[in-house]
Amino acid sequence: MEAVRNIPYGIQQPAVSGQVAQLEEYLGVTLFQRRPFALAPEGEKLFRFIQPFFSNLDAIATELQGGKARQIRIGASTIVLRDHLPELFQNVRKKYPNLKIALREAYHPELESLLEKDELDLAVTLIEKKSAPGIHSLALLELPLVLLVEKNSKITAPEQLWKRDKIEEPLICLPGAEAICKHFQQGLAKLGVDWFPSIEVSSVDLIEAYVGNGFGIGVSVLVPRGSISPDVRALPLPDFAPVIMGALWQGKTSALLQIFLDELQLRAKRLA
């Protein structure tokens, strides 16, 4: 059930279905049609009655907490969540000691969808030039593209590949909708080179792992002060357009969200 994913209390679908069934038995009416899902007239009437109460829960909770929100939901890639946000959280918790943080691992297309569904408050991800209507963006860092080769590879520069009639090595990358892959393919097109993915993975960590194990050549980004696996080497791609790491959010910027945005900008400046 889509509704279950929006309940922040860890309640699972069987429990929700059981409670709804008990409510229907108590009232002696059917509240909704199961398949396909649709509210019955009685369900519509009940929904209109309870909606004003539940829609104001967040507002009254914030008011009771002295006007300060105490929870934030953040989505980002594994590397961002693991290597860059812990220090930021420590700084924010100095101002919000009781802050609750919910983290979601995902990449740009899914993160933007989660923002639109109000399942996230903030996403830190590679951003495109245009976001969906209602989504605000803040550019933080430019990240240059690199090729990753196995540490003992004889390839020492990308030009060795571009000169070939056909590149035989498998290309390992993120899904085609990701900014890294888009920019890489655009750069190849300008060079008149055809080289399409053979292995598609879900994270930069997996690209490094598969390159290090000899499955092919990967396309990734160079993160300032970041580290890569000792099993791979990074070859710069200076003629390829960099990607932009940034922050995405929807709607009004709360005081808590603004603090996170300020901290992200400070960290980006230090990294740059």
VEXDREN-2710 file (C-alpha; in Angstrom, 1 decimal):
% VEXDREN-2710
k/r/px/py/pz
1/MET/0.0/0.0/0.0
2/GLU/1.3/3.5/-1.0
3/ALA/-0.2/4.9/2.2
4/VAL/1.9/2.7/4.5
5/ARG/5.1/4.1/3.0
6/ASN/4.0/7.6/4.2
7/ILE/3.5/6.5/7.8
8/PRO/6.6/7.5/9.8
9/TYR/6.0/5.1/12.7
10/GLY/7.3/1.8/11.3
11/ILE/3.8/0.2/11.0
12/GLN/3.7/-2.5/8.4
13/GLN/1.0/-3.2/5.9
14/PRO/-0.6/-6.3/7.6
15/ALA/-1.0/-4.2/10.8
16/VAL/-2.7/-1.3/8.9
17/SER/-5.0/-3.7/7.0
18/GLY/-6.0/-5.4/10.2
19/GLN/-6.8/-2.1/11.9
20/VAL/-8.9/-0.9/8.9
21/ALA/-10.8/-4.3/8.9
22/GLN/-11.5/-3.8/12.6
23/LEU/-12.8/-0.3/12.0
24/GLU/-15.0/-1.5/9.2
25/GLU/-16.4/-4.3/11.5
26/TYR/-17.0/-1.8/14.3
27/LEU/-18.8/0.7/12.0
28/GLY/-20.6/-2.0/10.0
29/VAL/-19.7/-0.5/6.7
30/THR/-17.1/-1.0/3.9
31/LEU/-14.8/2.0/3.8
32/PHE/-13.0/1.2/0.5
33/GLN/-12.8/-1.1/-2.4
34/ARG/-9.6/-3.2/-2.3
35/ARG/-8.8/-3.9/-6.0
36/PRO/-8.6/-1.5/-7.6
37/PHE/-8.3/0.8/-4.6
38/ALA/-11.1/3.4/-4.3
39/LEU/-12.9/4.9/-1.3
40/ALA/-16.5/3.9/-0.8
41/PRO/-19.0/6.8/-0.1
42/GLU/-18.7/6.0/3.6
43/GLY/-14.9/6.1/3.4
44/GLU/-15.1/9.5/1.6
45/LYS/-17.3/10.9/4.4
46/LEU/-14.9/9.6/7.1
47/PHE/-11.9/11.0/5.3
48/ARG/-13.4/14.5/5.0
49/PHE/-14.1/14.4/8.7
50/ILE/-10.6/13.4/9.9
51/GLN/-8.4/15.1/7.2
52/PRO/-8.4/18.6/8.9
53/PHE/-7.1/17.0/12.1
54/PHE/-4.3/14.9/10.6
55/SER/-3.2/17.6/8.1
56/ASN/-2.4/19.9/11.0
57/LEU/-0.4/17.5/13.1
58/ASP/2.9/18.7/11.8
59/ALA/2.0/22.3/12.4
60/ILE/0.8/21.8/16.0
61/ALA/3.9/19.6/16.7
62/THR/6.2/22.4/15.6
63/GLU/4.2/24.9/17.7
64/LEU/4.5/22.7/20.8
65/GLN/8.2/22.4/20.2
66/GLY/8.6/26.2/20.4
67/GLY/8.4/26.7/16.7
68/LYS/11.4/24.5/15.9
69/ALA/11.0/21.4/13.8
70/ARG/12.9/18.4/15.4
71/GLN/13.0/16.0/12.5
72/ILE/14.4/16.1/9.0
73/ARG/14.3/13.4/6.2
74/ILE/17.4/13.4/3.9
75/GLY/18.1/11.4/0.8
76/ALA/21.5/11.0/-0.9
77/SER/23.9/8.5/-2.4
78/THR/25.8/6.1/-0.2
79/ILE/29.0/8.1/-0.5
80/VAL/27.4/11.4/0.6
81/LEU/25.5/9.7/3.5
82/ARG/28.7/7.9/4.6
83/ASP/31.5/10.3/4.0
84/HIS/30.1/13.8/4.1
85/LEU/26.9/14.1/6.2
86/PRO/28.0/12.8/9.6
87/GLU/30.2/15.8/10.3
88/LEU/27.4/18.1/9.1
89/PHE/24.9/16.4/11.5
90/GLN/27.2/17.0/14.4
91/ASN/27.3/20.7/13.7
92/VAL/23.5/20.9/13.3
93/ARG/22.9/19.0/16.5
94/LYS/24.7/21.7/18.5
95/LYS/21.7/23.9/17.7
96/TYR/19.1/21.1/17.7
97/PRO/20.3/18.6/20.3
98/ASN/17.1/16.5/20.1
99/LEU/17.1/16.4/16.3
100/LYS/15.8/13.2/14.7
101/ILE/17.2/12.3/11.3
102/ALA/15.8/9.9/8.8
103/LEU/18.2/8.9/6.0
104/ARG/17.3/7.4/2.6
105/GLU/19.8/6.0/0.1
106/ALA/18.9/6.8/-3.6
107/TYR/20.0/8.6/-6.7
108/HIS/18.6/11.7/-8.5
109/PRO/15.5/10.5/-10.3
110/GLU/14.2/8.6/-7.3
111/LEU/15.2/11.4/-4.9
112/GLU/13.2/14.0/-6.9
113/SER/10.2/11.7/-6.9
114/LEU/10.4/11.3/-3.2
115/LEU/10.5/15.0/-2.7
116/GLU/7.4/15.4/-4.9
117/LYS/5.6/12.8/-2.7
118/ASP/6.7/14.7/0.4
119/GLU/8.7/11.7/1.6
120/LEU/11.9/13.7/1.9
121/ASP/12.7/17.2/3.1
122/LEU/16.1/17.5/1.5
123/ALA/18.1/15.6/-1.2
124/VAL/21.8/15.9/-1.7
125/THR/22.5/14.6/-5.2
126/LEU/23.8/15.4/-8.7
127/ILE/21.5/17.9/-10.1
128/GLU/20.3/18.7/-13.7
129/LYS/19.8/22.1/-15.2
130/LYS/16.1/21.9/-14.7
131/SER/14.2/20.3/-11.8
132/ALA/10.5/19.4/-11.7
133/PRO/8.1/22.3/-11.0
134/GLY/8.1/23.2/-7.3
135/ILE/11.5/21.7/-6.6
136/HIS/14.2/24.2/-5.5
137/SER/17.9/23.6/-6.2
138/LEU/21.2/24.9/-4.8
139/ALA/24.5/24.1/-6.6
140/LEU/27.3/23.1/-4.2
141/LEU/30.2/21.6/-6.1
142/GLU/31.5/20.8/-9.6
143/LEU/32.7/17.3/-9.9
144/PRO/35.0/16.4/-12.8
145/LEU/34.4/13.1/-14.7
146/VAL/37.1/10.4/-14.6
147/LEU/37.6/6.9/-16.0
148/LEU/38.5/4.2/-13.6
149/VAL/40.8/1.4/-14.8
150/GLU/42.2/-1.6/-12.9
151/LYS/45.5/-0.7/-11.2
152/ASN/47.6/-2.9/-13.5
153/SER/45.9/-1.7/-16.7
154/LYS/48.2/-0.6/-19.5
155/ILE/45.8/2.2/-20.3
156/THR/47.4/5.4/-18.9
157/ALA/45.3/8.1/-20.7
158/PRO/41.7/8.2/-22.2
159/GLU/43.2/9.2/-25.6
160/GLN/44.5/5.6/-26.0
161/LEU/40.9/4.5/-26.1
162/TRP/39.6/7.3/-28.4
163/LYS/42.2/6.4/-31.1
164/ARG/40.8/2.9/-31.5
165/ASP/38.4/1.9/-34.2
166/LYS/36.4/0.0/-31.5
167/ILE/36.7/0.0/-27.8
168/GLU/36.5/-3.6/-26.7
169/GLU/36.6/-3.1/-22.9
170/PRO/33.2/-3.3/-21.2
171/LEU/32.0/0.1/-19.9
172/ILE/30.7/0.1/-16.3
173/CYS/28.5/2.9/-15.1
174/LEU/25.4/4.1/-13.3
175/PRO/22.0/4.0/-15.0
176/GLY/21.7/6.0/-18.2
177/ALA/19.3/8.6/-16.6
178/GLU/22.1/9.6/-14.2
179/ALA/24.0/12.9/-14.9
180/ILE/27.3/11.1/-14.9
181/CYS/26.3/8.9/-17.8
182/LYS/24.6/11.6/-19.7
183/HIS/27.6/13.9/-19.5
184/PHE/30.0/11.1/-20.5
185/GLN/27.9/10.1/-23.5
186/GLN/27.7/13.7/-24.6
187/GLY/31.4/14.0/-24.4
188/LEU/31.9/10.8/-26.4
189/ALA/29.5/12.1/-29.1
190/LYS/31.6/15.3/-29.5
191/LEU/34.7/13.1/-30.0
192/GLY/32.8/10.9/-32.5
193/VAL/33.4/7.8/-30.3
194/ASP/30.8/5.1/-29.7
195/TRP/31.1/3.3/-26.4
196/PHE/28.0/2.1/-24.6
197/PRO/27.5/0.5/-21.1
198/SER/27.9/-3.2/-20.7
199/ILE/27.5/-3.3/-16.9
200/GLU/25.0/-1.0/-15.2
201/VAL/25.3/-0.7/-11.4
202/SER/23.5/1.3/-8.7
203/SER/26.4/3.1/-6.9
204/VAL/29.8/4.6/-7.5
205/ASP/31.2/2.1/-4.9
206/LEU/30.0/-0.8/-7.1
207/ILE/31.7/0.8/-10.2
208/GLU/35.0/0.8/-8.3
209/ALA/34.5/-2.8/-7.1
210/TYR/33.8/-4.2/-10.5
211/VAL/36.6/-2.3/-12.2
212/GLY/39.0/-3.5/-9.4
213/ASN/38.0/-7.0/-10.1
214/GLY/38.8/-6.7/-13.8
215/PHE/35.2/-6.5/-15.3
216/GLY/35.9/-3.4/-17.4
217/ILE/36.5/0.3/-17.3
218/GLY/34.2/2.6/-15.2
219/VAL/33.1/6.2/-15.5
220/SER/32.8/8.1/-12.2
221/VAL/33.6/11.5/-10.7
222/LEU/36.5/12.8/-8.7
223/VAL/35.3/13.9/-5.2
224/PRO/37.5/16.5/-3.5
225/ARG/39.4/14.9/-0.6
226/GLY/37.8/11.7/-1.4
227/SER/39.5/8.3/-1.8
228/ILE/39.1/5.5/-4.3
229/SER/39.8/1.8/-4.0
230/PRO/43.5/0.9/-4.1
231/ASP/42.6/-1.6/-6.8
232/VAL/41.8/1.1/-9.4
233/ARG/43.4/4.2/-10.9
234/ALA/41.5/7.4/-12.0
235/LEU/42.2/8.9/-15.4
236/PRO/41.0/12.6/-15.7
237/LEU/38.6/13.6/-18.5
238/PRO/39.3/17.4/-18.7
239/ASP/37.4/17.8/-22.0
240/PHE/34.2/16.4/-20.6
241/ALA/31.6/18.6/-18.8
242/PRO/31.6/18.2/-15.0
243/VAL/28.5/17.3/-13.1
244/ILE/27.0/19.4/-10.3
245/MET/26.5/18.2/-6.8
246/GLY/23.7/20.1/-5.1
247/ALA/20.8/20.2/-2.8
248/LEU/17.1/19.8/-3.7
249/TRP/14.0/20.6/-1.6
250/GLN/10.4/21.4/-2.1
251/GLY/8.2/24.2/-0.8
252/LYS/8.9/26.7/1.9
253/THR/12.4/26.7/3.5
254/SER/12.1/26.1/7.2
255/ALA/14.6/27.4/9.7
256/LEU/15.9/23.8/10.2
257/LEU/16.2/23.2/6.5
258/GLN/18.0/26.5/6.0
259/ILE/20.6/25.5/8.7
260/PHE/21.3/22.3/6.7
261/LEU/21.6/24.3/3.5
262/ASP/24.1/26.7/5.1
263/GLU/26.1/23.8/6.5
264/LEU/26.2/22.2/3.1
265/GLN/27.5/25.4/1.5
266/LEU/30.2/25.7/4.1
267/ARG/31.3/22.1/3.6
268/ALA/31.3/22.6/-0.1
269/LYS/33.6/25.6/0.2
270/ARG/36.0/23.7/2.4
271/LEU/36.1/20.8/-0.1
272/ALA/36.6/23.1/-3.0
END
